[in-house]
């Protein structure tokens, strides 16, 4: 067995990811203690390159995956079947977001981050400037609605506007579906592009531990414990909230609604969740997410629709748990006590604002929309965001892992209710969606149509 194939085994890859966290933190401490600017710059460059390599694929991946996913529903029945499946999927997205936001509020109230002040700790000038620009750009629902529709097809892609690309993908995918065989050449071409992007991401998967070393090392070197300690309660609250969703809410739904063993779920979805933790990107994890759903018995045609839609709009970590805790953090910094209606507003945004989380900055959009909706002062929001930036790489790992687990859980629930879950495939000892020496994903026989 080659080194690459051994390296991509779930347990080996998990050990590499955990080891990279330790190595990255250690190098960051060394760089900070010795004031080795060259090492800090190197770590920052490694992290930036890894993030860029992932972001390159996000826009074309979102478009092609959604178009291919919508048209894959053709094999499951007519337009009514497609509409029913889409409606059920979105409904369960909303239900789980509702529960996750309530957990975020409960954990936020329990930890009460920022309530005792931060001891005079201030954000760096770079992060303060970055936060001010972010709040001014994404801090309102008006800006969100205006940014939904692109000026034209090409600017949405050229400017990297993920939300606009998602809108175009939904419209064009639906149009191609309605045209049937006349759109087959376009769908076939889009499918080929999607497969190419998946192969590219299969290569990037292997660089995750190196990318983590850079991201964590640069964060530790730049901020040390000056900001980590004051923001420890905020970080812990995010982790606890996400862990409750990941290991309590999802297993309950799997066991009693989807009739799937949680142990089997985590065994087969483990690689996807691990890579989500490492990459901090739901979109980059999509090929693994989709294959995990298929390995768990979801009919491939439905998995091809539900998982891309989920990767863009189903983010319980980024858009439900985190905004609730972050809003409480900002309110505490401002000395404001949130009332019942403001807490209700947090839940509303988590449920109906999920579409706004599309893209690699979904957590940021969800945060600014939530704080704007419940009426927190923009200056205080910018201050809180500037502080959060310093620990965001650590938070984002847990948020994204939770996102991806939810993106696999919901298709299982819907598939079970629609008779699209093959128990033979579910119970088979299917390999994890690892990547072979040639970069292709592990395969298994497709389940029979229901």
SULNORJO-V203938 format. One record per backbone hydrogen bond with DSSP energy under -0.5 kcal/mol. NH is the residue of the N-H (numbers start at 0). CO is the residue of the C=O. E is the energy in kcal/mol with one decimal. If there is no record, write none. Layout:
nh = <NH	NH>
co = <CO	CO>
e = <E	E>
//
This chain:
nh = <5	6	7	8	12	13	14	15	16	17	18	19	20	21	22	23	24	25	26	27	28	29	30	31	32	33	35	36	38	39	40	41	42	43	44	45	46	47	48	49	50	51	52	53	54	55	56	56	57	57	58	60	61	62	63	64	65	66	67	68	69	70	71	72	72	73	74	75	76	81	82	83	84	85	86	87	88	89	90	91	92	93	94	95	96	97	98	99	100	101	102	103	104	105	106	107	108	109	110	111	114	116	120	127	128	129	130	131	132	133	134	135	136	137	138	143	144	145	146	147	148	149	155	156	157	158	159	160	161	164	165	166	167	168	169	170	171	172	173	174	175	176	177	178	179	179	181	182	183	186	187	188	189	190	191	192	193	194	195	196	197	198	199	200	201	202	202	203	204	205	205	206	207	210	211	212	213	214	215	216	216	217	218	219	220	221	222	223	225	226	227	228	230	231	234	235	236	237	238	239	240	241	242	243	244	245	246	247	248	249	251	252	253	254	255	256	257	258	259	264	265	266	267	268	269	272	273	274	275	276	277	278	279	284	285	285	287	288	289	290	291	292	293	294	295	296	297	298	301	302	303	304	304	305	306	308	309	310	311	312	313	314	318	319	320	321	323	324	325	326	327	328	329	330	331	332	333	334	334	335	337	342	343	344	345	346	347	348	349	350	351	352	355	356	357	361	364	365	366	367	368	369	370	371	372	373	374	375	380	381	382	383	384	385	386	387	388	389	389	390	391	391	393	394	395	396	397	398	399	400	401	402	403	404	405	406	407	407	408	409	411	412	413	414	415	416	417	418	418	419	420	421	421	422	425	426	427	427	429	433	435	438	441>
co = <1	2	3	5	8	9	10	11	12	13	14	15	16	17	18	19	20	21	22	23	24	25	26	27	28	29	30	34	35	35	36	37	38	39	40	41	42	43	44	45	46	47	48	49	50	51	52	53	53	54	54	56	57	58	59	60	61	62	63	64	65	66	67	68	69	70	71	72	73	77	78	79	80	81	82	83	84	85	86	87	88	89	90	91	92	93	94	95	96	97	98	99	100	101	102	103	104	105	106	107	111	113	117	123	124	125	126	127	128	129	130	131	132	133	134	139	140	141	142	144	144	147	151	152	153	154	156	155	159	160	161	162	163	164	165	166	167	168	169	170	171	172	173	174	175	176	178	179	180	182	183	184	185	186	187	188	189	190	191	192	193	194	195	196	197	198	199	199	200	201	202	203	204	206	207	208	209	210	211	211	212	213	214	215	216	217	218	219	222	222	223	224	226	228	230	231	232	233	234	235	236	237	238	239	240	241	242	243	243	244	247	248	249	250	251	252	252	253	253	260	261	262	263	264	265	268	269	270	271	272	273	274	275	280	281	282	284	284	285	286	287	288	289	290	291	293	292	419	298	298	299	300	301	301	302	304	305	306	307	308	309	312	314	315	315	316	319	320	321	322	323	324	325	326	327	328	329	330	331	330	335	338	339	340	341	342	343	344	345	346	347	348	352	353	354	358	360	361	362	363	364	365	366	367	368	369	371	370	376	377	378	379	380	381	382	383	384	385	386	387	387	388	390	390	391	392	393	394	395	396	397	398	399	400	401	402	403	404	404	405	407	408	409	410	411	412	413	414	415	414	414	296	419	420	421	422	423	424	427	431	439	435	433>
e = <-2.0	-3.0	-1.8	-1.3	-3.2	-2.5	-2.2	-2.2	-2.4	-2.5	-2.7	-2.1	-1.4	-1.5	-2.7	-2.7	-2.2	-2.5	-2.7	-2.2	-2.3	-2.4	-2.6	-2.2	-3.0	-2.4	-1.5	-1.5	-0.6	-1.8	-2.5	-2.1	-2.7	-2.5	-2.3	-2.4	-2.4	-2.3	-2.5	-2.2	-2.3	-2.5	-2.5	-1.6	-2.6	-2.2	-0.5	-1.1	-0.6	-0.7	-0.7	-2.2	-2.8	-2.0	-2.4	-2.5	-1.9	-2.2	-2.7	-2.5	-2.6	-1.8	-1.4	-0.6	-1.0	-1.2	-1.1	-1.9	-1.1	-2.1	-2.6	-2.5	-2.6	-2.5	-2.7	-2.6	-2.2	-2.3	-2.3	-2.3	-2.0	-2.2	-2.3	-2.3	-1.9	-2.3	-2.1	-2.6	-2.4	-1.8	-2.1	-2.4	-2.3	-2.5	-2.8	-2.4	-2.7	-1.9	-2.9	-2.6	-1.6	-1.3	-1.3	-2.5	-2.2	-2.1	-2.7	-2.1	-1.9	-2.0	-2.7	-1.9	-1.7	-2.9	-1.4	-1.5	-2.7	-2.4	-1.9	-1.1	-0.6	-0.5	-1.2	-0.9	-2.8	-2.7	-0.9	-2.1	-1.4	-2.4	-2.6	-2.0	-2.5	-2.6	-2.2	-2.2	-3.1	-2.6	-2.0	-2.3	-2.6	-2.1	-2.1	-1.4	-0.9	-0.7	-1.4	-1.7	-1.5	-2.4	-3.0	-2.3	-2.6	-2.4	-2.0	-2.2	-2.4	-2.2	-2.0	-2.3	-2.1	-2.0	-2.3	-2.6	-1.9	-1.3	-0.5	-1.7	-2.1	-0.6	-0.8	-1.8	-1.6	-2.4	-2.5	-2.0	-1.7	-2.6	-2.9	-0.5	-2.1	-2.3	-1.7	-2.6	-2.5	-2.4	-2.1	-2.3	-1.2	-0.7	-0.6	-1.5	-1.7	-1.5	-2.5	-3.0	-2.1	-1.9	-2.2	-3.1	-2.6	-2.4	-2.7	-2.1	-1.7	-3.0	-2.9	-1.4	-1.9	-2.5	-1.8	-2.2	-2.9	-2.8	-2.5	-1.9	-2.3	-0.5	-3.2	-2.4	-2.6	-1.8	-2.1	-2.6	-0.8	-2.2	-2.6	-2.6	-2.2	-2.1	-2.1	-3.5	-2.2	-1.1	-0.5	-1.2	-0.8	-2.4	-3.0	-2.0	-2.3	-2.0	-2.0	-2.7	-1.4	-1.9	-2.2	-2.1	-0.7	-2.5	-2.3	-0.6	-0.9	-3.0	-1.9	-1.5	-2.5	-2.4	-1.0	-1.8	-2.7	-0.9	-2.9	-0.7	-2.8	-2.1	-1.2	-1.9	-3.2	-2.4	-1.7	-2.2	-2.5	-2.5	-2.3	-2.1	-1.9	-0.5	-0.8	-3.1	-0.6	-2.0	-2.4	-1.9	-1.7	-1.6	-2.3	-2.4	-1.9	-2.0	-3.0	-2.0	-1.3	-1.9	-1.4	-1.1	-2.1	-2.6	-2.1	-2.5	-2.5	-2.2	-2.4	-1.9	-2.5	-1.9	-1.1	-2.4	-2.3	-2.4	-1.9	-2.6	-2.6	-2.3	-1.7	-2.3	-2.1	-0.5	-0.9	-1.4	-0.9	-0.5	-0.7	-2.0	-3.4	-1.1	-0.9	-2.3	-2.5	-1.9	-1.9	-2.3	-2.5	-1.9	-2.0	-1.8	-1.0	-0.5	-2.1	-2.1	-1.2	-1.9	-2.5	-2.6	-2.1	-1.8	-1.6	-0.5	-0.9	-3.1	-0.6	-2.9	-0.6	-0.8	-2.3	-2.4	-0.7	-0.6	-2.6	-3.0	-2.6	-2.0	-1.5>
//
